[in-house]
Amino acid sequence: MRLAEFIDLYTEDILAEWEAFAVTRLPSAAKMDAIALRDHAPQILHAIAEDLRQSQSGDEQAAKSRGLAVVALDAPHTAAEVHGALRSQDGFSISQLVSEYRALRASVLRLWKHANGNLRAATAADDIIRFNEAVDQAIAESVDFFGRELSQERIAREEVDRALAFNRARLEYASRLSNVGFWYCDLPFDVLEWDDQVKEHFFLEPSARVTIEDFYDRIHPEDRELTRAAIATSIDGRQVYDIVYRTRHPGSGEVKWIRALGGTDYASDGSPIHFDGITVDVTVQKLGEQRLAESEARHRGVLANMGDAFALFDPDFNIIEVNDAACELIGLTRFEFIGANHWQKFPGTYDSDLGEMYRLVQLDGQSRSLEHHYRLAAGRAVWLEVRAFKVGNNVAVLFRNVTDRHEMIEALKNADKRKDEFLAMLAHELRNPLAPITTAGEILARVPTSDAPIAAAAAVIRRQASHMTRLIDDLLDVARVTQGRIQLQKTSVDIVDVVAQAFETCEPQLQAKQQRLTMSIDKSVPLYVDGDRARLVQCVGNLLSNAIKYTDSQGQIAVDVRDEGKVVHIEVTDSGSGISPELLPRVFELFVQSHRTLDRSQGGLGVGLAVVKRLIDMHGGHVQAFSRGEGLGSSFQIRLPRIAKPSAAVEKPVVGELMPRRILIVDDNVDAADSLVALLKMQGHVLMAVHTAREALASIDLFKPDVMLIDIGLPDMDGYALVKQLGGSPFGQKSMKIAVTGYGQPGDRKRALDVGFDEHLVKPVAVDAIEQAIAGLR
């Protein structure tokens, strides 16, 4: 803390010590009240503090030290002058007046040392010298006005001399206080008067007698001539002596960096008589400066050779440093950068996300980064990856051109979009022929026959159609799940029902391979979770399907469902081909499969387990795979957070026996339409099939359908447009309209419902799904 600031902050503490001194040590003060006793001391302290803040020449400082500072004739009386006059009136002697100043001086320096701790810095030494000079001037002003109040005979000259002689004593006191060394030299130079601190700076014992030859002998040889010249310039040119030199120990060679400050006193004829001053050990500061310089050199070397562009802003965002990479990237020279204000040099950045980041970094010091799209000169646009961080009071910025990466990402996004579009179209195209195959399999399964080959063929058709449907669903699901496009429809779900439904979907596969399934279900507590029933059935069914696929005929499969406190545990274990140690950690990654044989007997796309993991993660659960190795079977475990059983279980809608309905099928795939007609006729419905939208519009008033099963991809008019036109017909308005299509994306369903369809079913459609939809017909 500088001395001027200390005086401002601790005026009351200083005055309290001064008053205590005056009351106990000065007889005249003992008779005065507190206000009179304090008098103008606060103003004197304030004037001294203001004096410390003003820059002064060496001559001005020397004049103050001798009490000879120039005061304008017409200037108002200073506080010290008024104080001296009042003390004279109060019966103080000059000795008592000077004692007050001594007490004031001692209080300031002692309290300052206590507040500051170590005062070895040169700035502290400067403050002490300036403070003592200001006090000397105040003493002179007070004594001057003290004398004007008394006769010349009462002014004891020895008191003034004693006050001025105190100057050296208080300098010695300041030296002990601040570890600053004081030296006094009569001119011409002979024996030098140094205090112990100066002798320590020159590696001399306290008892050593010092001559001018000793002085130069202890100065580092490289600094001697420079020091001689500085002393001569100060004395002859009446300038302040201020130099930093090195002193060296003659034995060990140890070096100290010393700063010396001083000046010359002159006789009335102008001849120099005294050369006095102080020394301060600045070794730590100098070594720090050297390390800083070395660090800055390394820093500049790093900046010049680093690949990233670099810029440094001052607190007002003026550019104070850039490297070559920044100049090359932005297309400006270093001369054009340095000194320019960033906001003016790059218009539009202040209100951008980049400008906001820079200001936040400056405000709170937290490092931040972002990617910013910027248009450079000549219309060149680039993407910049920018990282900003605080360096002292400045803001440093590293940035690199990531335009290629952004273009690559955009290309990947476009490729991904095209892939999704391709998958959607592929699914549509595959589902169209798959629909009549599935329907034909259902028809064959429902026709009573004693012909074993026909029954076996029907079973093959149903199994393979179901398997192909699962492959298509998995392929589309993995795209939706990885892109976060699946939204779970959560309710309270009984896991026992989930496992039972999953078993139903896999039962034909199980029977075909003549495998044995054992199921262990803990029924001691209700096993409910908060989840999407259909997706959980899909997950468990996928694990069951995998177990069946990778287990030989007549193998063993076990399902274990149990309570584990706050978790529902579902485990599917098989005696199948197992998983190798190398594959086990990657088994839930996309397109990862066990060893593939040329016959592809195990089939699959390697996406089912990836879908399971992502769906279970979305439920807040966890799925793991275990295997002791190839040929030793596998175990897959799902853990889901368990919830309490709902207070009132929701009744499942039951589809009773449907009354016959008049159903119009509109599908350009003749096989799909005809096979669906045959299947639904077996359910007792009245059917009619047409293959274009125009045929549907022409037939509706004649056929009067209750339900219309409409394909979206019709050749002459798509199903969306057809539904809109059906609004103009009484039977078109009245009939239930169900979209039966190969387009199965969530957006496809929403669009269908938005244009007026009552339901949206994806090919191949199970007859149960159609009956469920028709059951909602009012």
TAPE-V71285 format. One record per backbone hydrogen bond with DSSP energy under -1.0 kcal/mol. CO is the residue of the C=O (numbers start at 1). NH is the residue of the N-H. E is the energy in kcal/mol with one decimal. If there is no record, write none. Layout:
<<CO NH E> <CO NH E>>
This chain:
<<2 6 -2.1> <3 7 -2.6> <4 8 -2.0> <5 9 -2.2> <6 10 -2.6> <10 14 -2.3> <11 15 -2.6> <12 16 -2.1> <13 17 -1.7> <14 18 -2.2> <15 19 -2.8> <16 20 -2.0> <17 21 -2.1> <18 22 -2.5> <19 23 -2.6> <20 24 -1.6> <21 25 -2.4> <22 26 -2.1> <26 30 -1.2> <29 32 -1.8> <33 37 -2.6> <34 38 -2.2> <35 39 -2.2> <38 41 -2.4> <40 44 -2.5> <41 45 -2.6> <42 46 -2.4> <43 47 -2.7> <44 48 -2.4> <45 49 -2.5> <46 50 -2.5> <47 51 -2.3> <48 52 -2.2> <49 53 -1.1> <57 61 -2.1> <58 62 -2.4> <59 63 -2.2> <60 64 -1.9> <61 65 -2.1> <62 66 -1.3> <63 68 -3.8> <64 67 -1.6> <72 75 -1.2> <78 82 -2.2> <79 83 -2.5> <80 84 -2.3> <81 85 -2.0> <82 86 -2.5> <83 87 -2.5> <84 88 -1.6> <85 89 -1.7> <86 90 -1.9> <87 92 -2.5> <88 91 -1.1> <93 97 -2.6> <94 98 -2.9> <95 99 -2.2> <96 100 -2.0> <97 101 -1.4> <98 102 -2.3> <99 103 -2.7> <100 104 -2.6> <101 105 -3.0> <102 106 -2.9> <103 107 -2.4> <104 108 -2.2> <105 109 -2.4> <106 110 -2.5> <107 111 -2.6> <108 112 -2.4> <109 113 -2.2> <110 114 -2.2> <111 115 -2.3> <112 116 -2.5> <113 117 -2.7> <121 125 -1.6> <122 126 -2.6> <123 127 -2.1> <124 128 -2.3> <125 129 -2.4> <126 130 -2.7> <127 131 -2.9> <128 132 -2.6> <129 133 -2.4> <130 134 -2.1> <131 135 -2.4> <132 136 -2.5> <133 137 -2.1> <134 138 -2.1> <135 139 -2.8> <136 140 -2.5> <137 141 -2.4> <138 142 -2.8> <139 143 -3.0> <140 144 -2.4> <141 145 -2.1> <142 146 -2.5> <143 147 -2.4> <144 148 -1.1> <145 149 -1.0> <151 154 -1.2> <156 159 -1.5> <156 160 -1.2> <157 161 -2.6> <158 162 -2.6> <159 163 -2.4> <160 164 -2.6> <161 165 -2.7> <162 166 -1.4> <164 167 -1.5> <166 170 -2.9> <167 171 -1.7> <168 172 -2.0> <169 173 -2.0> <170 174 -2.7> <171 175 -2.3> <172 176 -2.1> <173 177 -2.1> <174 178 -2.6> <175 179 -1.9> <181 279 -2.3> <182 195 -1.8> <183 277 -2.3> <184 193 -2.4> <185 275 -2.8> <190 212 -1.3> <193 184 -2.9> <195 199 -2.1> <196 200 -2.2> <197 201 -1.9> <198 202 -1.3> <199 204 -3.2> <200 203 -1.7> <205 208 -1.8> <210 192 -2.9> <211 215 -1.9> <212 216 -1.9> <213 217 -2.3> <214 218 -1.9> <218 248 -2.8> <220 223 -2.2> <223 227 -1.9> <224 228 -2.5> <225 229 -2.3> <226 230 -1.9> <227 231 -2.3> <228 232 -2.4> <229 233 -2.5> <230 234 -2.1> <231 235 -2.4> <232 236 -2.8> <233 237 -2.1> <234 239 -1.3> <241 262 -2.3> <243 260 -3.0> <245 258 -3.3> <246 220 -3.3> <247 256 -2.2> <249 253 -1.4> <254 249 -2.7> <256 247 -2.5> <257 282 -2.3> <258 245 -2.5> <259 280 -2.4> <260 243 -2.1> <261 278 -3.1> <262 241 -2.6> <263 276 -1.8> <265 273 -3.0> <265 274 -1.4> <267 270 -2.3> <271 267 -3.2> <273 187 -2.4> <274 265 -2.4> <276 263 -2.4> <277 183 -2.7> <278 261 -2.3> <279 181 -2.5> <280 259 -3.0> <282 286 -2.8> <283 287 -3.0> <284 288 -2.2> <285 289 -2.4> <286 290 -2.6> <287 291 -2.7> <288 292 -2.6> <289 293 -2.8> <290 294 -2.7> <291 295 -2.8> <292 296 -3.0> <293 297 -2.3> <294 298 -2.5> <295 299 -3.0> <296 300 -3.0> <297 301 -2.1> <298 302 -2.8> <299 303 -3.0> <300 304 -2.6> <301 305 -1.4> <302 306 -1.4> <309 399 -2.2> <310 323 -1.4> <311 397 -2.8> <312 320 -3.0> <312 321 -1.1> <313 395 -2.0> <314 317 -2.8> <317 342 -3.1> <318 314 -2.3> <319 339 -3.4> <321 312 -2.4> <323 327 -1.8> <324 328 -2.6> <325 329 -2.4> <326 330 -2.6> <327 331 -2.0> <327 332 -1.1> <333 337 -1.3> <334 338 -2.6> <337 340 -2.2> <340 319 -3.2> <341 345 -2.9> <342 346 -2.3> <346 349 -1.6> <352 356 -2.3> <353 357 -1.9> <354 358 -2.4> <355 359 -2.2> <356 360 -2.0> <357 361 -2.4> <358 362 -2.1> <359 363 -1.9> <360 364 -2.8> <361 365 -2.0> <368 388 -2.7> <370 386 -3.0> <372 384 -3.1> <374 382 -3.0> <376 379 -1.0> <377 380 -1.5> <380 376 -4.3> <382 374 -3.0> <383 402 -2.7> <384 372 -2.9> <385 400 -1.6> <386 370 -2.2> <387 398 -2.8> <388 368 -2.2> <389 396 -3.1> <391 394 -2.3> <394 391 -2.7> <395 313 -3.0> <396 389 -2.3> <397 311 -2.1> <398 387 -2.9> <399 309 -2.3> <400 385 -2.5> <402 406 -2.3> <403 407 -2.8> <404 408 -2.4> <405 409 -2.7> <406 410 -2.9> <407 411 -2.4> <408 412 -2.7> <409 413 -2.9> <410 414 -2.8> <411 415 -2.7> <412 416 -3.1> <413 417 -2.8> <414 418 -2.8> <415 419 -2.5> <416 420 -2.7> <417 421 -2.6> <418 422 -2.7> <419 423 -3.1> <420 424 -2.7> <421 425 -2.4> <422 426 -3.4> <423 427 -3.0> <424 428 -2.2> <425 429 -3.0> <426 430 -2.8> <427 431 -2.7> <428 432 -1.8> <430 434 -1.6> <431 435 -2.4> <433 437 -1.2> <434 438 -2.9> <435 439 -2.6> <436 440 -2.9> <437 441 -2.3> <438 442 -2.0> <439 443 -2.5> <440 444 -2.7> <441 445 -2.1> <442 446 -1.5> <443 447 -1.2> <451 455 -2.2> <452 456 -2.7> <453 457 -2.5> <454 458 -2.6> <455 459 -2.1> <456 460 -2.2> <457 461 -2.5> <458 462 -2.3> <459 463 -2.6> <460 464 -2.7> <461 465 -2.3> <462 466 -2.3> <463 467 -2.6> <464 468 -2.6> <465 469 -2.2> <466 470 -2.1> <467 471 -2.1> <468 472 -2.2> <469 473 -2.5> <470 474 -2.9> <471 475 -2.3> <472 476 -2.0> <473 477 -2.7> <474 478 -2.4> <476 480 -2.0> <477 481 -3.4> <478 482 -2.2> <479 483 -1.1> <480 485 -3.1> <481 484 -1.7> <491 531 -2.4> <493 529 -2.2> <494 498 -1.6> <495 499 -2.6> <496 500 -2.1> <497 501 -2.6> <498 502 -2.4> <499 503 -2.3> <500 504 -1.7> <501 505 -1.6> <502 506 -1.2> <503 507 -1.2> <506 510 -2.1> <507 511 -2.6> <508 512 -2.3> <509 513 -1.6> <510 515 -2.0> <511 514 -1.0> <513 554 -1.9> <516 557 -2.6> <518 559 -2.7> <520 561 -3.3> <527 495 -2.8> <528 643 -2.7> <529 493 -3.1> <531 491 -2.6> <532 536 -2.5> <533 537 -2.5> <534 538 -2.0> <535 539 -2.1> <536 540 -2.5> <537 541 -2.8> <538 542 -2.1> <539 543 -2.0> <540 544 -2.5> <541 545 -2.8> <542 546 -2.4> <543 547 -2.3> <544 548 -2.4> <545 549 -2.5> <546 550 -2.6> <550 577 -2.5> <552 555 -1.7> <555 516 -2.5> <556 575 -1.6> <557 518 -2.4> <558 573 -2.9> <559 520 -3.3> <560 571 -2.6> <561 522 -2.8> <562 569 -2.9> <566 642 -2.8> <567 564 -3.1> <568 640 -2.1> <569 562 -2.3> <570 638 -3.4> <571 560 -2.7> <572 636 -2.6> <573 558 -2.9> <576 633 -1.5> <577 631 -4.3> <580 584 -2.1> <583 586 -2.0> <584 587 -1.3> <586 589 -2.0> <589 592 -1.2> <597 600 -1.6> <606 591 -2.1> <607 611 -2.1> <608 612 -2.1> <609 613 -2.6> <610 614 -2.0> <611 615 -2.4> <612 616 -2.7> <613 617 -2.4> <614 618 -1.9> <616 621 -2.5> <617 620 -1.9> <622 639 -2.8> <624 637 -2.5> <626 635 -2.5> <629 632 -1.9> <634 574 -2.5> <635 626 -2.7> <636 572 -2.7> <637 624 -2.2> <638 570 -2.8> <639 622 -2.2> <640 568 -3.1> <661 686 -2.7> <662 706 -2.6> <662 707 -2.3> <663 688 -1.5> <664 709 -2.4> <665 690 -2.8> <666 711 -2.9> <668 670 -1.1> <669 673 -2.7> <670 674 -3.1> <671 675 -2.5> <672 676 -1.8> <673 677 -2.2> <674 678 -2.3> <675 679 -2.1> <676 680 -2.6> <677 681 -2.1> <678 682 -1.1> <680 685 -1.8> <681 684 -1.7> <686 663 -3.3> <688 665 -3.1> <690 667 -2.2> <692 696 -1.5> <693 697 -2.4> <694 698 -2.2> <695 699 -1.6> <696 700 -1.4> <699 703 -3.3> <700 704 -2.4> <706 736 -3.0> <707 664 -2.7> <708 738 -3.2> <709 666 -3.1> <710 740 -2.5> <712 714 -1.9> <712 719 -2.5> <718 722 -2.1> <719 723 -2.2> <720 724 -1.7> <721 725 -2.0> <722 726 -2.0> <725 728 -1.9> <726 729 -1.8> <729 733 -2.4> <730 734 -2.0> <731 735 -2.3> <736 708 -3.1> <737 758 -3.1> <737 759 -1.2> <738 710 -2.7> <739 761 -3.6> <741 763 -2.8> <745 749 -1.7> <746 750 -2.2> <747 751 -2.3> <748 752 -2.1> <749 753 -2.4> <750 754 -2.4> <751 755 -1.9> <752 757 -2.2> <759 739 -2.8> <761 741 -2.2> <766 770 -1.7> <767 771 -2.6> <768 772 -2.4> <769 773 -2.2> <770 774 -2.8> <771 775 -2.0> <773 776 -1.2> <774 777 -2.3>>
